[in-house]
Every structure is written in structure tokens, then in C-alpha cells.
């Protein structure tokens, strides 16, 4: 399996996005969030894809936010960086909810 935090596959009109950080319980860090956003954009452009599935590798789907990244943000980031990170995650969730 690749070391990429997000894997993308297409088969039989189904696009599958796999969170590939099983060692971190597929926790969301900025790289993983970017990977999901890019994967969604790519799959939305595929005319044969009718359904997009989001899954996690390993025994856990997703533990939520990556606590190590949250700690780094809390210690070293200013309020603008925190707002930017929050918007990035919020935009992803809204996009997934709307389906666009």
C-alpha cells in the first residue's frame, strides 16, 4: 500500500476515497484534508463515476482531528492560521454534504 494519506480508485461507476493513515486511526491532518478535497475534485470530473465512497483503511474509519496537529497549532499558530485550518475542514464537510 502506498504511503499517501489518501488513496483513490474507480471501478464500476464507483469512486472510492480511502483514508490511508491506519497507524493514526485515519485522523484528519491538513495533508489528509487536502488529499480528500483533491480526490473529490478528480472524481467529480469523471463522467462514469456515479457514487463516491469514503472509507478508512484498517479497523477505524476516522478518529477525527489529528491531535498532534491540533497541539502544534495551539502552541505555534496565530488566530489567522487557526481560522484558516477551521475553514478548510468546514469547507470540506459542507462540500461533502452538498455533494458538489
Beta strands, then each sheet from edge to edge (+ up, - down):
strand 1: 6-11
strand 2: 14-19
strand 3: 51-56
sheet 1: 1+ 2- 3-
end
